Amino acid sequence: MSIWWSLHLRREAASVPLARRLLLGTMETAGVDPDISYDLSVALSEACANAVEHGGHADPGGRSEAYRVTAYLDGELCRIEVADAGPGFPAGASGRSRPPAPTAPCDAESGRGLCLIEELADHVHIDNKPGRGGAVVSFDKILKWRKDAPLIAV
């Protein structure tokens, strides 16, 4: 079984729960274990929040640039990619399979998103898009299925 979808979203806070609900709905319909779905939805929310906050600037008309979310459920794996049009990651951070060490204190309200993604996913890759720039955060997780899963991988 394979499912994939891609969204182009405005860099607005309201886009984050939209992406999260679409992922949760897809995984629930496919029969993915709720704990796995929850972990991936939190990781997706963090990646989207980063794209909203750091992913570019408003155009002269005041509209925010868009960012892209793509999700693939393929067999036993879910891969999610969030790409934006911002300045990208600092030199030395891109191309790493692990995000940089946290710089925010444990009680800070921001600055820990990439570390949360790393804890919730099985594999994380951060990079800068070639050409026009922008950041790409991709992560994947091995799926577990409910016993009654209608779209269980074979």
N, C-alpha and C positions, 0 to 999 in steps of 0.2 A: 504494500500500500504506500502510495506517495501522495502528499498534499503539499502545495506551495502557494503562497500568496505574497503580494508586494503592495505596500501602501506608500503613497507620496503624501506627506503630512506637513501642514504649516508648522513653523517653529513657534507654537503656542502651547501653553500649559495644558489646555483642554485636549490636545492631541494624545497626550500620554495615556490617560485611561481608555481612550478609544482603541489604541493599539493593544493595550493589555486585555480589554474585554474580547477583542477579536481572537487573540491567541487563546485565551481561556475557553471561549466557545468552540473553537476548532478542536482543541485537545479534549474537551468534554465529549463532543460529538464522536471523535475518533475512538474514545475509550482509554485515554491515557490516565494513568494513576493520578489522583488529585494532588498528592504531595509533589510529584514531578512537575505537574502543571503549575502549581503555586510557585515553586522555585524559579521556573523559567519566566513566569509572569512578573515576578519581582525583579529579576535580572533585566528583562525587557524594559520595565518601567525605569530602572536606573539608566540604561543606555539611552532611552528616549529623553529622559530629563537632561542628560548631558548634552544631547544634540540640541535641545531647545535652548539651553543656557549658553552653550559655547559654539553652536553650529553655524554662525554667520551673522550677518547684519541685515537690518531692514533696508529695503530698496528706497529710492527717493520718494516713492509714493506712500511710504510708511508700512508697506506690507513686509512680513517676514519671509525669508527664504524658506524653502521646503527642506525636509530631510526624508530619507527613505528607510522603510523597515521591510525586510524580506524574511519570511519564515519558511523553512522546509521541514516537513516530517517525511522522512524517507526510511522505510523499514524500521529499524530499532533506534534511529537517531533523529534528534531535532536540532537543526542549525538555525540560528537567528543572526541576522546582520543588520546593523543600523549604520547608515552612512549620512554624513552631513556635508555642508559646503563651507565650513568654518576654516580657521587657520590650521587645523590639524594638531597633531601631538608634537611636543618639542623634540628637537633632534635627539636621537638616542633612545627615545621611547618607542618609536614605530618599529614594526617588524618583530616585536617581541611577542612571545607566546604568553607572557605574563605581564600584567600591568605594572607600572611603577609602584614602589612601596607607598603606603598611605602617608599623606603629609598632614592630615587633619587629626586633631585629638579625638579620642573615642566618643566624647560627648558633643562633638560638633554636629551641626544640622546639615552640613554639606561637605563635600570633598572626599567621600568614601565610596562613591558609586562603583568605580572600577574594581575596588577590592571586594565589594559585595558580589559583583558579577562573578569574580574569580571563585568566591566561596560557593556560589550556587550552581555553577556550571562545571562540566567535566574538563572543558578545554576553552581557553580564551585567547583570541588573537587581536591585537590592536595594530593599526597601520594608518598611514596617510594615503589618500587617493592620489594616483599619479595625475599629472596635468594641472587641472584647475585647483587642486588642493581639497582639503576637507579630511575629516577623520572617518575611519571605518572600524567599528567594534563588532567582531563576530564571536559567537560562542555556541557551544553545542553541549548536548547532554544525551546520555543513553536513556531511552524511554523504558518505562515499565507500564504494563497494561492492566486495566481492571479485568476481572475474570469474565465479565459480561461484555467486553469490548466488541462493538459491532465491526470495527475496521481493523482488527488486530493484524499485525504484520505476519506474513507467512514466509 
